[in-house]
């Protein structure tokens, strides 16, 4: 399956993120990859003893697995996926980083998550250009009944983040299995209530601009020996990179030099 997007498709999706705050790429993931991801999550839930949290944000009937890159090689296929990363690059510009990669399985009986913005803890006056761009991979069909992500279209242009626990008119991001929802980090949204007897399984694959601190500390959470086996772009995404020739260097060298790669030029090399 060729899942590479055309330049026109990338532009269209990025424009939708800019205009309404989100876009959906249908049939982004092939069935084989979705099956492999579902199987890996089921195994990890058992091996790691994953249980629901007990707070209003993570939910009381939702199972989450964080730091997925540390647990199975199949997850390495997500951050650099050709139907996702080009859109994120178009939204955030060059040098984007992987902020967090985690699974979110909403089980029957879960209530709706409070509406929030993913960048609301970043102290930058709103509205602003995207410094966070996130995605949700649908590993099952997402429907209004089973907890599809709820969105407030256009809210990424608001001058503030929503008050925690406040209620707002939303639309469900309904999409078939294998689709991907991509949104501006300022967009107001939240997981939906699951009123069915089946699980809604998704993976949150989230990015930030190269000058923003990642949500998960990838450099401490992933062993260098593991990162050394990642493809070069994934190494850069998890933080073995330098933003615009300056931010993130180690002794005037690209951190990838620690993995045996050749260091790129630093900003001062151009002067």
N, C-alpha and C positions, 0 to 999 in steps of 0.2 A: 504494500500500500504506500503510495506517495502522499505523505501528509505535509509536504512543503507548501506554504502559502505563496501565491504570486505577490509581486510588489503592490499591485492594485488592491488585493485583498488585505494586505498588511495596512496599507494607507486607510482603507475603508474602516477597518476595525479600530485603528488608532483614532480616527476622526469620531467614531461613535463614543469612544471613551472620553474624548474631549468635550463632546456635545451633551451627552446624556449621563456620562459617568461610568458606563459599562458597555460591554459587548459580549456576544456569545459566539463561539466557534463550534459549530455542530460537527459531529463525526471527526473530531480532532485526533482521537486515539483509536487505534485499531483494536478489534475484539481480543486478539491474543494478548496485547499489553494490558488491557483492562483485566482480563482473567488472571494474569500473572500478579498484578497489583493486589487484587482482591485476595488471592491465595496467600500472598506474603503477609498481608495485614491480619488475616485470620490466624496464621502461624504465630505472628508476633504477639497478638492479643493473648494467646495461650502461654507462650514462652515467658512473656514479661509480666503476666498476671494483670493486665490492664483492666482497671475498674473505672466507672464513672466518677467524676469529681463531685464536689458537694458545694457548689457556689452558683450564683445566678448567672455568671457570664459563661462559664464552661458547661453548665447544665448539670442536672442530676441523673439524666438518662442518656448521656452522650459519652462515648469512649474516644479518647484522643491518644495518639501515639506521636511523640515529638522526636526531632532529630533523626528522621527516617534514613538519611544517607549513611548513618552509622550502623544500620541494621541489615540491609540487604542491597545487593548490587542492582536489583531491578529498579530501585528508586533513582538511580543515577540517570535514567532515561527521561526523567521529568523536567528538571530545570532547564535543560538545553533543547527541549522538544521544539522541532521546527514549526509547529502550529501555535506555539505560545511565545517563545523567547523573542522572535522578530517583532511582535506586537509590543511586548514590554520594552524592548529597546527603542521603539518608535515613541513610546510614551515617556520614558525616563531619560533617553539620550544615552550616550556612550558611558561605559564604566559601571553599569548596574551591578548590584550584588544580590545574591540569594539571601533573603532575610530569615525565612523559616520554611521548613518543609515538614508538614504534619498531617496526620489523618484525622478526620472528624466523622464519626459514625453516630448518627442520631437514631436512637432506638425508640420503639413504640412507647408512647406516654410522655415523651419529652415536650416541654412547653417552649414557646417562642423565646429566643434569645433577645436580650435588650438591644435596641437599635443603637449603633455606635459607628464611629469612623475609625479606620485602622491607623490613621496618623494623628489621632487626637492627643496623644501624649507628647508629640513633637511640638515644642514651643515656637511655632511660626505663625504669624498673623494670617488669617484666612480671609478670602480665598487665596490660593497660591497655586503655582504650577505643581504638577505631580512630583512628589519626592518618594512616594510609595505607590507601587502598582501590584495588585494581588490577583491571584487566580484560584478558582475552585474547579477541580476535576471531578466530573460526575462518574462514579464507578457503578452506580445504579441509576435508573431513571430518577430525575428530580421532578416532583410534582408538588402542587400546593398542599396536598393532603399528607405527604410523607416528610415535609420539612424543607422544601426547596428554599434557598436563600431568599430573603425578602429585601427588596431594594426600594430606595426613595429616589426615583430618577431626578437628575438635575441638582441633587443636594450637595454635590461636590463644589458647587459655586457659592454655597452659603458662607456667611462671614463668621460662623462658629460651628462647633461640633454639637451634636444633640445632647441634651441633658440626660444623664443615665436614668433609665427606667421610664422615660417619657414615651408617649405613643404617637405614631405618625402613620398616615396612609402609605401603604406599600404595595408593590407588585411582586409576585413570586417569579423567580428566575427558573421557570420550568424548562427542562432540557432533557433530551434522551441520553441514555448511557453512552459514555465516550465523548461527550461534549465538554467544553471548558468555558466557564464564565470568567471574564477578565474585567477588573474595575480600578478606577482611580482611588487612591488611598483615602481621599476626603469624602468619598461617597458614603452616605448613611445607609446602613444595612444590618442584617442580623439573620441568624439561622431561624428556620421556621419550626412550628410545632409539628410533631409526627403523630397524626391521628389514625395511622394504619397499623397493621400487625407485622409490618416488615421494616427492616433497617434501611436507612438512607446513608449510603457510604460515599464519602468524598475525600479528596486530598487537597489541603490548602498549600499552594505553591506560591510563596510570596516573595516579592523583590523590593529593594529600596535603591535610591540613587547612591552612587559611589561615595558620596560625602556624608551619608547618614549611617548611624550605627545600626548593625543588624539586630533583629529581634532575638534570634538565637545566636550565641557566641560560637560561630562555626569553627574558629581557629582552635578553641579549647575543646569543643565537642566532638571534633573529628581528628583521629590520630593522623599525624603526618604520613605514616606508612600507608594508610588507606587513601589519603588524598593523592599520594604519589601515583596511584593507579587510575585516577580520574582522567578523563580527556581534558586537554588544556583549557577549554572554555569553562568547564565545570570547576577546575582549579581556580580560575579567575573569579568565578561567581561566588565561591565560598569564602573568598577573601585573600587568596594568594595572588594579589594584583596591586597595581598602583593606579590611583585615580588621577588622570591628567598629569602624569609624570611626577607627582609629589606626594599625595595623600596615601599613606600606607606603606612607605618604603622602610627598609631595614638597612641601616648603614649605607644609605645612598644606593641600595640595590632593590630590585623587584623581589618580593618574598618567594616567588617561584624558583629563585636560585637555590633556595633551601631544598627544593625537590629535584635539583639537578638540571633545571632549565636555564637557558641563557637569559640574563637580565636585560630588560629593555632600557631605552634611554630615559633618563630623568629630565625634569624640566630645565635644570640648570645646564644640561649638556647642549642645549640650543643657544645658549648665550655666548 
